[in-house]
Amino acid sequence: MCLSGRLRMSQDDLQRLKSDASGNTGLSEALAEAVPGFASPKDAVEFLAARGFEISSEELADAAIADSAAAEAGEDEGGYGVLLQFIRDR
């Protein structure tokens, strides 16, 4: 697969992750429970890969930076928000 195809898939996976892991969903709950056990962003990437998401730690870092305004505004995004806070804290 070409680089632009992988980037598009990653962006699609990030959007799907935000949609599926925000709010009151099974993935949101599982992610929120798993994050405290993560030692590094690699653990997050492996957790997500096991659930069909192809997202790199760099992409998670970029998403965490881009989403920091929502975090500062106090918006609760469920497990997705917990994950991004974990990434920002690293």
Secondary structure per residue as TSV (DSSP state, phi and psi in degrees):
chain	resnum	aa	ss	phi	psi
A	1	M	-	360.0	139.1
A	2	C	-	-73.2	162.6
A	3	L	H	-58.3	-43.6
A	4	S	H	-65.5	-32.8
A	5	G	H	-66.9	-40.9
A	6	R	H	-66.9	-40.7
A	7	L	H	-63.6	-41.7
A	8	R	H	-64.5	-42.4
A	9	M	H	-63.3	-41.7
A	10	S	H	-62.6	-43.1
A	11	Q	H	-64.0	-40.1
A	12	D	H	-62.7	-41.7
A	13	D	H	-65.7	-37.8
A	14	L	H	-63.4	-42.7
A	15	Q	H	-65.3	-40.9
A	16	R	H	-66.0	-40.2
A	17	L	H	-61.3	-47.3
A	18	K	H	-60.0	-41.9
A	19	S	H	-67.9	-45.3
A	20	D	H	-78.2	-25.5
A	21	A	T	-110.8	14.3
A	22	S	S	-104.3	145.1
A	23	G	S	79.1	-147.9
A	24	N	S	-101.9	76.6
A	25	T	-	-127.8	164.5
A	26	G	H	-61.9	-42.2
A	27	L	H	-66.2	-40.1
A	28	S	H	-58.5	-46.6
A	29	E	H	-65.3	-45.2
A	30	A	H	-62.4	-40.6
A	31	L	H	-67.5	-45.1
A	32	A	H	-60.8	-35.8
A	33	E	H	-75.0	-31.9
A	34	A	H	-80.0	-34.6
A	35	V	G	-53.8	-43.2
A	36	P	G	-59.5	-20.3
A	37	G	G	-90.1	-4.9
A	38	F	-	-75.0	132.4
A	39	A	S	-91.5	-24.2
A	40	S	S	-155.9	168.3
A	41	P	H	-58.6	-27.0
A	42	K	H	-58.7	-38.2
A	43	D	H	-62.0	-39.1
A	44	A	H	-65.0	-44.5
A	45	V	H	-60.6	-43.0
A	46	E	H	-67.2	-39.7
A	47	F	H	-59.2	-47.1
A	48	L	H	-69.0	-39.6
A	49	A	H	-61.8	-37.2
A	50	A	T	-65.3	-17.1
A	51	R	T	-109.4	15.3
A	52	G	T	90.1	12.2
A	53	F	-	-101.9	127.7
A	54	E	-	-102.6	87.2
A	55	I	-	-133.3	131.5
A	56	S	-	-87.8	165.4
A	57	S	H	-65.2	-32.2
A	58	E	H	-65.3	-40.3
A	59	E	H	-67.0	-37.9
A	60	L	H	-63.8	-40.8
A	61	A	H	-63.1	-43.1
A	62	D	H	-62.2	-42.3
A	63	A	H	-64.9	-38.8
A	64	A	H	-64.5	-40.8
A	65	I	H	-66.7	-45.8
A	66	A	H	-64.7	-30.6
A	67	D	T	-93.9	4.0
A	68	S	H	-64.8	-27.7
A	69	A	H	-64.1	-40.4
A	70	A	H	-65.2	-38.3
A	71	A	H	-65.4	-41.1
A	72	E	H	-66.7	-30.0
A	73	A	T	-79.2	-4.7
A	74	G	T	80.1	18.3
A	75	E	-	-71.7	129.5
A	76	D	-	-89.8	119.0
A	77	E	-	-115.9	28.7
A	78	G	H	59.4	-142.1
A	79	G	H	-61.7	-32.6
A	80	Y	H	-61.4	-45.1
A	81	G	H	-65.0	-39.1
A	82	V	H	-62.7	-43.2
A	83	L	H	-61.9	-48.0
A	84	L	H	-65.4	-34.7
A	85	Q	H	-65.1	-41.0
A	86	F	H	-58.3	-45.4
A	87	I	H	-65.6	-42.5
A	88	R	H	-62.4	-35.1
A	89	D	H	-74.1	-12.4
A	90	R	-	-86.6	360.0
